[in-house]
Amino acid sequence: MPPEYWSNAIFSVVPTIAVGVIFWFVMAAIMRSDRTERNSYAKIEAQERAKAAAALDSTNRS
């Protein structure tokens, strides 16, 4: 096979693979940030629920 065939094949496939890798990194970053955001929100919500429960408990004792 002529060398031009392989160079054309490589130049045809490399951009597709590069775009796929970039897409994968972007999606992984989005998923990771969403997971972190949900964990942070869950911690804040747990703190607020604990405050509300403590306030309710203190009013019931009075």
Secondary structure, 3 states (H helix, E strand, C coil): CCHHHHHHHHHHHHHHHHHHHHHHHHHHHHHHHHHHHHHHHHHHHHHHHHHHHHHHHHHHHC
